[in-house]
Structures are given as structure tokens and as C-alpha cells.
């Protein structure tokens, strides 16, 4: 067999026609000079042009590749320190709460048992009234017209030496005024009046009080009346602290219990029966006394600390002997001060902290990465041992294409007791769309 080298039949380089490299074809002038080939070449080139155009069109409109995102969620932050060793009363029981940090009491005396709580029961009464008929600051609320039954109830309470506020048939009082009488003057007749207004009767209202206590998981708690005069109305200091903290988160309640005086149409202006309000740093809230309950006090103070103003509430129950009411209030004030001064301020996040990055494949290093950063930082006030946890919620990376510097790519959600902070996560640079040439090349 005789083998011939094909190269010897090729025309010189100058006579070759070279198609685009991407088509992988070379044609020679000698081939084109053949008369029967012209049509075939023209057709082939047309087909190749169509095919190439189709490929380009497909690549230009193909889905872009997913941007590579690298993320690092911050680890939980635990408030340093240990809770204080509270100086609990030598008799009775006590508990403390910080309304802005916990739904419940943060500490209480051990081995508590249910005891009569006297007028501290009105904390639950006020809570249910404001739940049913909410008020805004500055709003007097609905107007109630006193009935002959309301007047008779006042007379009965006076005869039994119960704390009360005078009302007469036909007198018109707003919800706000009645809450003032309930909380600042501890009027038992107003507790009964409000309970009938909210639930139709005091017995129905008491049933709601107990149902609410059950929903709040307040064990060893039982309400027998709306005022607390009944010795069967019992609870623990821990349960009362939980109700008090819940009340103090209501701005209208908080405003009323901090009032030094109350002015009503018949009684004129009288002082708040909690004499300590307005002294030192005391800002509320309630006291109670009966022969069977002894002295009971709920005292709120605001402690000025390096972490800022921190309201705290302390409950003291079952103080016996001479001056028991004053004794209960004194201990409660000390406990509230101690609780408020024990909070810890921590840095929850710093502005511009880098949480991750986005790799942009059509850009060259070192400009092929966009950082994901926090747009702002925040501080938090916690009880020792409480923690801040974090969750990242980012948009799909493809939605960021074509975005400019500082576009919100998602959010970092920080959570700690009673609080949630939502911080925008932004891009550190623009994320341009790829060029047409890059899309054709990379399909």
C-alpha cells in the first residue's frame, strides 16, 4: 500500500480560508474552486451561522449560576456573673421580678406556700380590666354611671371597715378614675364594681381570675374575690410577682401606680396609700393588709446603673406583728433595689461585623467577593446567666444580582427574654450582572 501525506495536497497558508475557531473547521481555496462544492459550502456556513446564533441566544438567556454564599451565625452571648444572694425576710415569703427581662419572677424564697394576699389581689383585677377594656395614655376610657347598688356596696364596705372610696347613685366615673381608686386608694367597693362591669357579676369575674392564673401557670394560687378581702384569696409571692411584672408592662397601669395623689369628684384629692411612692427611687405599686394576711407589699423601684434605668418589683407577704405593713414595704424596697442593680449590660452585636461573604464568579480577584455585614450594632441588658441567641434570614442570592452597595441581603434576628432585635445585613459592594461575553463563554 502506498501512503500519501495529506499535507502535500494542502495549499499554502495564504490560500486557506479559516472559519472561526469555535466552529473547528478549516476550508481551502482549492476545495472552493470546485463547481459542485459552492452550494454545499454556502449551505454549511449558513447552518453553522444559525447553530452558532442559537447557541449564543441560549447562553445569553440561560439561568445564571448560584452565587456561592459563606455564612457564620454568631454564637449565643451569655450574660456574665451570678445572680445575687438576696436577703430574704426572716418571716413570710418574698420574690423579685424585672418586668423588662422576664415574664415570671426571677427569684423567690424557697418552699413557698399559698397565703392570703389581701389587696395585692387587685393586681389581677386591674390586669383583667385593662385586658378587656384597654386604655392608651391620656385616654379616660368608657364612662360608668353609678347605681344604687354601687352606693349600697360602698355603705356595706364602710360598715365592715373595708378600704373603700365613696360613690353615689348617678355619679359618672371613667374607667381611668375607677382604676385610680382601685390601685391608689385600694377601694374594695370599686373592685367589686369593676368586676361586675367586666364579667356581669363578681363570681363570673373571679372565675376569669382563676382561669387566667391557670393559663399563666401560677400554681398554689386561688382567687375567692376581686378585692382580696376574703381570706381564701391566696397565692405565693412568686405568683404575685409574676402578675405585678405583667401589670408593670402596661403603660397605663404603670402611670397610675406611680401617682402620688388621686382626685375624684366626691372624695377630692387624697394621697396614694403606698406612702413610699415618690420617695427615694420608689415608683409603685400596691400594698395590702388584713388581720389574716398581715402586712403585704408590692414595691417597684428604678435603679440607676451603668446599664441605665432598670425598674424592678419585689413582693413581700405574711409579715406579722406591729408595723407589719411598713416592715413589708421596707423589705420589698430593698429587694427591688438589689435586683435592679444586678443586671448586666452586654454587647449584642457591633456595627459592620462581617457575617459572611458572596463569591461572584464573573469578577476577578480581589474584587470577586462581597462581604455581608451588620448595618448597626446593639447593646442588651440581661440578668446574669440569660443569653442572646441569633438566627440569620437571607434572601436568595440571585435576587441580589445587579444590586448596589449597601443593599439589604437579609436580617440577623437576635432574641433574648422579652426582646427581639432585627438587624439588616447589607452587602459591602455592588453585585453587577455578568457581561454578555462572560455568559456566552460560560453558558
Buried (B, 14 or more C-beta within 10 A) or exposed (E): EEEEEEEEEEEEEEEBEEEEEEBEEEBBEEBEEEEEBEEEBEEBBEEBEEEEEEEEEEBEEEEBEEBEBEEEEBEEBBBEEEEBEBEBBEBBBBBBBBBBBBBBBBBBBEEBEBBBBBBBBBBBBBBBBBEBBEBEEEEEBEEBEBBEEBBEBBEBBEEEEBBBBBBEEEBEBBBBBBBBBBBBBBBBBBBBBBBBBBBEEBEEBBEBBBEBBEEBEBEBBBBBBBBBBBBEBBBBBBBBBBBBBBBBEBEBBBBBBBBEEBEBEEBEEBBBBBBBBBEEBBBBBBBBBBEEBBBBBBBBBBBEBEBEEBBBBBBBBBBEEEEBBBBBBBBBBBBBBBBBBBBBBBEBBEEEBEBBBBBBBBBEEEEEBBBBBBBEBBEBBBBBEBBBEBEBEBBEBEEBBEBEEBBBBBBBBBBBBBBEBEBBBBBBBBBEEBEEEBBBEEE
